[in-house]
Amino acid sequence: MREQEYRVPRAHGPKVAVIGGGHGLSNMLRGLKQYTENISAIVTVADDGGGSGMLRQDLGMPPPGDIRSCMEALANTEPVMRELLHYRFTEGSLAGQSFGNLFLAALNGISPSFDAAVRRMSQVLAITGRVLPVTTADVQLEAEFENGATVVGESKIFYCKKQEDCRIRQVRLIPSRPKALPEAVSAIADADMIVLGPGSLYTSIIPNLLVDGIVKAIRESDALKVYVCNVMTQEGETEGYTVSDHIAAIFAHSAQGLFRLCLTNSSPIPKAVAARYAEEGAERIRCDKSACAALGVEVVERPVATVESGFVRHSSAALARELILLHAERSVRIAGARFRPREDSYQMEEQK
């Protein structure tokens, strides 16, 4: 299968439910929309820092930042609109605030609910697929560390971990077990492939799994379930973690065997870049396959990383290609899909 090319119109591409938040999720979405229109991005709403935190505090709305980033990634708009959504004010009381966040906040003000505001903005931006807040409840994230210390607030976890100098034992939502958005549960149930990550382990991925109904929907689904592990450890969150440590943390917060496939990076990291990360206590995540296998998870290593402006990131194009290839290899072939020998790639057939 890896030697062949799988061609299918985007409209008939697999139904993919992606779960997470932050830069990693939006970056992956940019690649996935080249292969399928059937994308549901289920996004955390636990953020309380930066511009999102200010709007949350001032207006009493869920944090818009991660959701806005996902909509930008899936948007099909003119260049001027894309530039406008990315624009951040530089002066006055709005300094640092993004226009995209304010746009969503305004729509929230004239809509009956936050999820309705997200739908309206999605229509304005003509996005591919849909973006769904995992819940509309007003939630805070609490972290408990191995020494017993606790802190409330997603934005405070980094600093508290540095201060306590020990691992995070668990994270919780306050209030606990908020109800999932029904559309999010339905998207998971309807998916052909469910993707967790990439993104911050404790602040972008796990918070979604603490929402009532999400883990149950994943467990009951027959879809291909893939966890995309980060390339590097994250300062203030996962220093010293291996791939199996990430998997074990997810299982501890959800259910054993929630997924059985983990996609990791095999691309080399330039020595100079690795050295700069080491200065901040971060390193390439070690892939301990035997420990992963003991957890019931198969690790698939693929070249999915790149370096952008000195930072190691997932390549949106490479990651999307590998995920779609995994779906094609591991799932039932789509009726009418055409295969023919070629180099290792999966390409979209142009719609007639």
HUJOPE-V506074 format. One record per residue. N is the residue number from 1. OMEGA is omega in whole degrees, 0 to 359 (NA if undefined). NEAR is the number of other C-alpha atoms within 12 Angstrom. Layout:
N|OMEGA|NEAR  N|OMEGA|NEAR
This chain:
1|183|22  2|179|23  3|188|15  4|180|19  5|181|25  6|183|34  7|177|32  8|178|29  9|182|25  10|181|29  11|181|22  12|179|23  13|182|36  14|174|40  15|185|34  16|173|43  17|180|47  18|187|53  19|179|53  20|181|49  21|177|45  22|185|35  23|183|30  24|182|38  25|182|47  26|178|40  27|179|35  28|182|46  29|179|52  30|178|35  31|184|32  32|183|44  33|175|42  34|184|35  35|182|43  36|174|38  37|188|31  38|183|32  39|171|44  40|178|45  41|181|52  42|198|50  43|178|52  44|178|54  45|182|50  46|182|51  47|176|44  48|182|33  49|176|28  50|181|24  51|178|32  52|180|36  53|179|29  54|179|28  55|178|32  56|181|29  57|185|19  58|188|15  59|180|21  60|181|21  61|173|35  62|181|42  63|185|45  64|193|51  65|183|42  66|180|45  67|178|47  68|179|46  69|179|40  70|178|47  71|176|47  72|181|45  73|183|38  74|186|38  75|173|32  76|187|23  77|176|22  78|181|14  79|181|13  80|179|11  81|178|19  82|179|24  83|180|16  84|180|20  85|181|31  86|187|24  87|175|21  88|180|21  89|185|19  90|184|12  91|174|10  92|184|9  93|179|11  94|182|19  95|180|15  96|182|23  97|180|28  98|178|30  99|179|30  100|177|37  101|181|41  102|178|34  103|180|29  104|178|41  105|179|37  106|177|22  107|177|26  108|180|29  109|182|22  110|181|16  111|181|18  112|181|14  113|181|23  114|180|35  115|175|37  116|178|24  117|178|32  118|178|47  119|180|28  120|179|28  121|177|38  122|178|34  123|179|22  124|183|25  125|181|31  126|186|24  127|171|32  128|182|33  129|180|39  130|179|40  131|186|51  132|170|44  133|183|49  134|176|51  135|175|38  136|178|34  137|177|28  138|187|30  139|172|35  140|179|36  141|177|37  142|177|34  143|173|36  144|183|28  145|185|28  146|178|16  147|178|17  148|179|17  149|179|22  150|175|27  151|179|28  152|179|27  153|183|28  154|183|40  155|182|28  156|185|27  157|180|38  158|185|30  159|180|20  160|179|28  161|178|31  162|181|21  163|183|18  164|177|22  165|174|23  166|185|26  167|172|31  168|179|35  169|179|26  170|173|32  171|181|39  172|172|34  173|174|36  174|355|23  175|183|19  176|176|21  177|175|26  178|183|28  179|177|26  180|171|36  181|183|31  182|179|23  183|178|28  184|178|41  185|180|36  186|180|24  187|178|36  188|182|41  189|184|29  190|189|25  191|170|32  192|178|36  193|178|40  194|183|46  195|173|45  196|179|48  197|358|48  198|180|44  199|180|40  200|187|38  201|187|46  202|185|48  203|179|45  204|185|39  205|185|45  206|180|44  207|178|48  208|184|51  209|178|47  210|178|41  211|186|42  212|177|26  213|184|28  214|181|45  215|179|37  216|180|21  217|179|31  218|182|38  219|183|25  220|182|23  221|175|24  222|182|20  223|170|30  224|184|38  225|186|38  226|171|37  227|177|43  228|182|45  229|176|48  230|180|45  231|183|45  232|171|44  233|185|32  234|179|31  235|179|27  236|180|31  237|187|40  238|178|37  239|176|31  240|183|26  241|170|32  242|176|29  243|181|41  244|176|35  245|178|31  246|182|44  247|181|46  248|180|30  249|179|32  250|180|38  251|181|29  252|181|24  253|183|29  254|180|31  255|176|24  256|178|20  257|180|29  258|174|36  259|181|36  260|181|30  261|179|35  262|179|41  263|179|42  264|183|40  265|175|33  266|180|26  267|178|22  268|176|21  269|180|28  270|184|19  271|181|15  272|179|15  273|179|24  274|180|24  275|179|17  276|177|18  277|182|25  278|178|20  279|180|12  280|178|17  281|180|22  282|181|28  283|175|30  284|180|36  285|182|31  286|182|28  287|180|33  288|188|24  289|182|25  290|178|16  291|177|20  292|179|32  293|178|22  294|176|18  295|179|29  296|184|21  297|175|29  298|179|28  299|176|32  300|181|28  301|181|27  302|180|29  303|187|26  304|183|33  305|176|36  306|177|26  307|180|22  308|179|14  309|177|8  310|180|16  311|178|22  312|180|32  313|166|34  314|172|41  315|183|34  316|181|31  317|183|27  318|181|34  319|179|45  320|180|40  321|182|34  322|177|38  323|179|48  324|176|45  325|178|35  326|178|37  327|181|33  328|182|33  329|190|21  330|184|23  331|177|21  332|181|17  333|180|22  334|180|21  335|178|14  336|179|13  337|184|22  338|179|19  339|172|25  340|183|17  341|173|15  342|179|15  343|183|14  344|179|21  345|176|28  346|185|40  347|180|34  348|174|31  349|179|21  350|179|14  351|181|13  352|NA|8
